[in-house]
Amino acid sequence: MRNKNEFRLLLWIILGTIVFIVGLIISIAKHERSLREKRERRLLELIEAQDNQQLRQSYIRNVCYDQYGWRPLNDSLYEVKVTSLAKYLDHLIVDDINKLIYCFVPKVASTNWKRVLLAINMKPNENYNELNPLDIKGNESHVPQAFRTLNQYNDTTEITYKLRSYLKFMFVRNPYERLLSAFRNKFEDTFKDYFRERFGRKIVKQFRQQPTNESLERGHDVTFEEFLTYISQLNTSDHNHQFNEHWRPVTNLCFPCAIDYDVIGKYETLHSDVQLVLRKARINHLIQFPKREDTYSNLPSSDLISQYYTNVSDILIDKLAKVYNQDITLFQYNYDIRNKT
């Protein structure tokens, strides 16, 4: 009887082991299949992103030449054009180690891109983990001394060389969405009064009938319509004061008709375009771009956009469309955010 029970126990152990091994094999196979499918999806996304990029680049080059007479690719007058723009190239960050040029546009994932650029050039120390962009605080990425920009190079020949040989990329966003994001961040949700004091008081004084003394002194209660009215009357050629970088047209920050970018990403296709840049820069194995949910809050959803823009007049929308005409045309956005497709 004892031998019989031991035999049964041994049999159960053997069967259990077989079931465990089979289950482990199935689990490993599923995991490998999942990884393979994930790699295939990434590859397909990259191929699609590259195809979209080629279409985007072709369209932009044609519009630049047909409407503005600019042809950056293989242009014999390229250096002349760069010379005329050199002092305005303050948003083109240069990474000489990785041979990258990034034109940063505020409110278009620029903080995270700056974190990435800092991380890939930072030696690990007691304060930062190796190549982790989120270890870098957002305000640290905006310190002027953190980067060297293209306008800081004195030699035009050197500037031209970098523009021709480095990987150049930029990211754009629907100008109406970017305006809303800037307004909410700098006037509504801010804990600092700089924008309210620098711009808010001026906006209240200029566009509000019978403002209170508190509003004139603090500029703390600017409405979205007042902000848009202010923007609609700005001179797009003002690169320094009134046309702050947070709402300056992308075409006046990055000059996509004069500079032949290798990648022009869109906020709407941020993930796939980011992966394309990392792959082209050959740093995709070194670092991961921060996920949106880890770094962004209060993103302008369609409901928010509708809430803020519903009562904006057609006349004001038309004025804004003129201010951002080049952005809207080049990057193929709708002229009226309320008819967004």
C-alpha positions as CSV (number, residue, x, y, z in Angstrom):
1,M,0.0,0.0,0.0
2,R,2.8,2.3,0.9
3,N,4.6,1.7,-2.4
4,K,1.3,2.4,-4.2
5,N,0.8,5.7,-2.4
6,E,4.4,6.7,-3.1
7,F,3.9,5.8,-6.8
8,R,0.7,7.9,-7.0
9,L,2.5,10.8,-5.3
10,L,5.4,10.5,-7.7
11,L,3.0,10.3,-10.6
12,W,1.2,13.5,-9.5
13,I,4.6,15.3,-9.1
14,I,5.5,14.2,-12.6
15,L,2.2,15.3,-14.0
16,G,2.4,18.6,-12.1
17,T,5.9,19.2,-13.4
18,I,4.8,18.4,-17.0
19,V,1.8,20.8,-16.7
20,F,4.1,23.5,-15.2
21,I,6.7,23.1,-18.0
22,V,4.0,23.1,-20.7
23,G,2.4,26.2,-19.1
24,L,5.9,27.9,-19.0
25,I,6.5,27.0,-22.6
26,I,3.1,28.4,-23.6
27,S,3.8,31.6,-21.5
28,I,7.2,32.1,-23.1
29,A,5.8,31.6,-26.6
30,K,3.0,34.1,-25.9
31,H,5.6,36.6,-24.5
32,E,7.8,36.1,-27.6
33,R,4.8,36.5,-29.9
34,S,3.8,39.6,-28.0
35,L,7.3,41.1,-28.4
36,R,7.4,40.1,-32.0
37,E,4.1,41.7,-32.7
38,K,5.2,44.8,-30.8
39,R,8.4,45.1,-32.9
40,E,6.3,44.6,-36.0
41,R,3.9,47.4,-35.0
42,R,6.8,49.7,-34.2
43,L,8.3,49.0,-37.6
44,L,5.0,49.6,-39.3
45,E,4.5,52.8,-37.4
46,L,8.0,54.0,-38.4
47,I,7.4,53.1,-42.0
48,E,4.1,55.0,-41.9
49,A,5.7,58.0,-40.1
50,Q,8.4,58.1,-42.7
51,D,5.9,58.0,-45.5
52,N,3.9,60.7,-43.9
53,Q,7.1,62.7,-43.4
54,Q,7.9,62.5,-47.1
55,L,4.5,63.7,-48.1
56,R,4.7,66.5,-45.5
57,Q,8.1,67.6,-46.6
58,S,7.1,67.6,-50.3
59,Y,4.0,69.7,-49.6
60,I,5.9,72.2,-47.5
61,R,8.7,72.6,-50.0
62,N,6.2,73.2,-52.8
63,V,4.2,75.7,-50.9
64,C,7.4,77.5,-49.8
65,Y,8.6,77.8,-53.3
66,D,5.2,78.5,-55.0
67,Q,3.9,81.1,-52.5
68,Y,7.1,82.5,-50.9
69,G,9.8,81.9,-53.4
70,W,12.0,79.8,-51.0
71,R,13.7,76.6,-52.1
72,P,16.1,75.5,-49.3
73,L,17.2,72.3,-50.8
74,N,20.5,72.6,-52.9
75,D,20.0,76.3,-53.2
76,S,23.1,78.2,-54.3
77,L,21.9,81.2,-52.3
78,Y,21.5,79.2,-49.1
79,E,24.4,80.8,-47.2
80,V,23.0,84.3,-48.2
81,K,19.7,83.4,-46.8
82,V,21.2,82.0,-43.6
83,T,23.2,85.2,-43.1
84,S,20.0,87.2,-43.3
85,L,18.4,85.0,-40.7
86,A,21.3,84.3,-38.4
87,K,20.3,86.7,-35.6
88,Y,16.9,85.1,-35.4
89,L,18.1,81.5,-35.0
90,D,17.8,81.7,-31.2
91,H,15.3,78.8,-31.1
92,L,17.6,76.3,-32.9
93,I,19.4,74.3,-30.2
94,V,22.7,72.8,-31.4
95,D,24.0,69.4,-30.1
96,D,27.5,69.1,-31.5
97,I,28.1,65.7,-29.9
98,N,25.2,64.0,-31.5
99,K,25.1,66.3,-34.5
100,L,21.5,67.5,-33.9
101,I,19.7,70.7,-34.4
102,Y,16.3,71.1,-32.7
103,C,14.1,74.1,-33.2
104,F,12.0,74.3,-30.0
105,V,8.5,75.6,-30.1
106,P,6.9,76.4,-26.7
107,K,3.7,74.4,-26.1
108,V,4.7,71.7,-28.5
109,A,6.4,69.2,-26.2
110,S,9.5,71.4,-26.1
111,T,10.2,70.8,-22.4
112,N,10.5,67.0,-22.9
113,W,12.7,67.4,-26.0
114,K,15.0,69.7,-24.0
115,R,15.1,67.1,-21.2
116,V,16.1,64.4,-23.8
117,L,18.8,66.6,-25.2
118,L,20.2,67.3,-21.8
119,A,20.0,63.7,-20.7
120,I,21.9,62.2,-23.7
121,N,24.8,64.6,-23.0
122,M,24.8,64.4,-19.2
123,K,27.2,62.2,-17.2
124,P,25.4,60.2,-14.5
125,N,26.0,61.6,-11.0
126,E,24.4,61.5,-7.6
127,N,21.5,63.7,-8.7
128,Y,20.5,62.1,-11.9
129,N,19.9,58.5,-13.1
130,E,21.6,57.6,-16.4
131,L,19.7,58.8,-19.4
132,N,16.4,59.4,-17.7
133,P,14.8,62.7,-19.0
134,L,12.3,62.8,-16.2
135,D,15.1,63.2,-13.6
136,I,15.5,66.7,-15.1
137,K,13.1,69.2,-13.7
138,G,11.2,71.2,-16.3
139,N,12.5,74.6,-15.2
140,E,16.1,73.3,-15.4
141,S,15.6,72.6,-19.1
142,H,14.6,76.3,-19.7
143,V,17.7,77.8,-18.2
144,P,19.3,79.9,-21.1
145,Q,22.8,78.5,-20.3
146,A,21.6,74.9,-20.7
147,F,22.0,75.0,-24.4
148,R,23.9,76.7,-27.2
149,T,21.7,78.0,-30.0
150,L,22.6,78.5,-33.6
151,N,22.6,82.4,-33.4
152,Q,25.5,82.2,-30.9
153,Y,27.8,81.0,-33.6
154,N,29.6,83.9,-35.3
155,D,30.9,82.2,-38.4
156,T,28.2,82.0,-41.1
157,T,30.1,79.3,-42.9
158,E,30.0,77.2,-39.7
159,I,26.3,77.8,-39.3
160,T,25.7,76.8,-42.9
161,Y,27.8,73.7,-42.4
162,K,25.8,72.6,-39.4
163,L,22.5,73.3,-41.1
164,R,23.6,71.2,-44.1
165,S,25.1,68.2,-42.2
166,Y,23.3,67.9,-38.8
167,L,20.0,66.2,-38.3
168,K,17.4,69.0,-38.0
169,F,14.0,68.6,-36.5
170,M,11.0,70.6,-35.2
171,F,7.5,70.0,-34.0
172,V,4.4,71.9,-34.8
173,R,0.8,72.2,-33.5
174,N,-2.5,73.6,-34.5
175,P,-2.0,77.3,-33.8
176,Y,-5.5,77.7,-32.2
177,E,-4.7,74.8,-29.8
178,R,-1.3,76.3,-29.0
179,L,-2.9,79.6,-28.2
180,L,-5.4,78.0,-25.8
181,S,-2.6,76.0,-24.2
182,A,-0.5,79.2,-23.7
183,F,-3.4,81.1,-22.3
184,R,-4.4,78.5,-19.8
185,N,-0.8,77.9,-18.7
186,K,0.4,81.5,-18.5
187,F,-2.8,83.4,-17.5
188,E,-5.2,80.9,-15.9
189,D,-3.3,78.2,-14.1
190,T,0.0,79.9,-13.4
191,F,1.5,80.3,-10.0
192,K,3.7,83.1,-11.2
193,D,2.6,86.6,-12.1
194,Y,5.2,87.4,-14.8
195,F,2.9,87.0,-17.8
196,R,0.0,88.6,-16.0
197,E,2.1,91.6,-15.2
198,R,4.1,91.7,-18.4
199,F,1.1,91.2,-20.8
200,G,-2.1,90.9,-18.8
201,R,-2.1,94.5,-17.5
202,K,-1.5,95.8,-21.1
203,I,-4.3,93.6,-22.5
204,V,-6.8,94.7,-19.8
205,K,-5.9,98.4,-20.4
206,Q,-6.2,98.1,-24.1
207,F,-9.2,95.9,-24.7
208,R,-11.5,96.1,-21.6
209,Q,-14.1,98.8,-21.1
210,Q,-14.2,100.3,-17.6
211,P,-11.6,97.9,-16.0
212,T,-11.3,97.9,-12.3
213,N,-8.1,99.3,-10.6
214,E,-7.2,95.8,-9.4
215,S,-7.4,94.4,-13.0
216,L,-5.2,97.2,-14.3
217,E,-2.7,96.7,-11.5
218,R,-2.5,92.9,-11.6
219,G,-3.7,91.8,-15.0
220,H,-4.9,88.6,-13.3
221,D,-8.3,88.2,-14.9
222,V,-7.6,88.5,-18.6
223,T,-10.3,86.7,-20.6
224,F,-9.6,84.3,-23.5
225,E,-11.3,86.6,-25.9
226,E,-9.3,89.6,-24.7
227,F,-6.1,87.5,-25.1
228,L,-7.0,86.5,-28.7
229,T,-7.9,90.1,-29.6
230,Y,-4.5,91.2,-28.4
231,I,-2.8,88.4,-30.4
232,S,-4.8,89.3,-33.5
233,Q,-3.4,92.8,-33.6
234,L,0.3,91.9,-33.2
235,N,2.9,92.4,-35.9
236,T,4.3,89.0,-36.9
237,S,7.7,90.6,-37.7
238,D,8.2,91.5,-34.0
239,H,10.6,88.8,-32.8
240,N,11.5,90.2,-29.4
241,H,8.9,91.9,-27.3
242,Q,5.1,91.7,-28.1
243,F,5.2,88.5,-30.0
244,N,6.3,86.3,-27.1
245,E,7.7,82.9,-28.1
246,H,4.7,81.1,-26.5
247,W,2.4,82.5,-29.2
248,R,4.8,83.5,-32.0
249,P,4.0,81.7,-35.2
250,V,6.1,78.6,-35.8
251,T,7.2,79.9,-39.1
252,N,8.8,82.9,-37.3
253,L,10.6,80.6,-34.8
254,C,11.9,77.9,-37.0
255,F,11.8,79.2,-40.6
256,P,10.8,76.0,-42.3
257,C,10.9,77.6,-45.8
258,A,14.6,78.6,-45.3
259,I,15.8,75.6,-43.4
260,D,15.5,72.1,-44.8
261,Y,14.4,70.1,-41.8
262,D,14.9,66.4,-41.8
263,V,11.8,65.8,-39.7
264,I,8.9,68.1,-39.2
265,G,6.8,66.4,-36.5
266,K,3.2,67.2,-35.5
267,Y,1.7,67.3,-32.1
268,E,-1.2,65.2,-33.4
269,T,1.3,62.4,-34.4
270,L,3.7,63.1,-31.6
271,H,4.5,59.5,-30.6
272,S,5.3,58.1,-34.1
273,D,7.2,61.3,-35.1
274,V,9.3,61.3,-31.9
275,Q,10.3,57.7,-32.6
276,L,11.3,58.6,-36.1
277,V,13.6,61.4,-34.8
278,L,15.2,59.1,-32.2
279,R,15.7,56.5,-34.9
280,K,17.2,58.9,-37.4
281,A,19.4,60.4,-34.6
282,R,20.5,56.8,-33.7
283,I,19.8,57.4,-30.0
284,N,16.6,55.3,-29.8
285,H,18.5,52.6,-28.0
286,L,19.8,55.1,-25.4
287,I,16.8,56.9,-24.3
288,Q,13.0,57.0,-24.2
289,F,10.9,60.1,-24.8
290,P,8.7,60.8,-21.7
291,K,5.1,59.6,-22.1
292,R,2.4,62.3,-22.3
293,E,0.6,61.1,-19.2
294,D,3.8,61.4,-17.2
295,T,4.4,65.0,-17.9
296,Y,1.3,66.8,-19.2
297,S,-1.9,67.8,-17.4
298,N,-4.9,69.8,-18.5
299,L,-4.4,69.0,-22.2
300,P,-6.9,71.0,-24.4
301,S,-9.4,68.3,-25.2
302,S,-12.1,68.7,-27.9
303,D,-14.5,69.7,-25.1
304,L,-12.2,72.4,-23.8
305,I,-11.5,73.7,-27.3
306,S,-15.3,73.9,-27.9
307,Q,-15.8,75.6,-24.5
308,Y,-13.2,78.3,-25.2
309,Y,-13.8,78.9,-28.9
310,T,-17.6,78.6,-29.2
311,N,-18.3,82.3,-28.5
312,V,-15.3,83.7,-30.3
313,S,-16.6,85.8,-33.2
314,D,-16.0,85.0,-36.9
315,I,-14.3,88.3,-37.3
316,L,-11.7,87.5,-34.6
317,I,-11.1,84.0,-36.0
318,D,-10.5,85.6,-39.4
319,K,-8.0,88.0,-37.9
320,L,-6.2,85.2,-36.1
321,A,-6.1,83.2,-39.3
322,K,-4.3,86.0,-41.0
323,V,-1.7,86.2,-38.2
324,Y,-1.1,82.4,-38.4
325,N,-1.7,82.1,-42.1
326,Q,1.7,80.6,-42.9
327,D,1.5,78.1,-40.1
328,I,-2.0,77.0,-41.1
329,T,-1.1,76.8,-44.8
330,L,2.3,75.0,-44.4
331,F,1.2,72.5,-41.8
332,Q,-2.3,71.9,-43.3
333,Y,-4.5,73.0,-40.4
334,N,-8.1,74.2,-40.7
335,Y,-8.6,78.0,-40.8
336,D,-11.4,77.7,-38.2
337,I,-10.8,75.6,-35.1
338,R,-14.6,75.3,-34.7
339,N,-14.7,73.4,-38.0
340,K,-11.8,71.1,-37.0
341,T,-11.6,67.9,-39.0
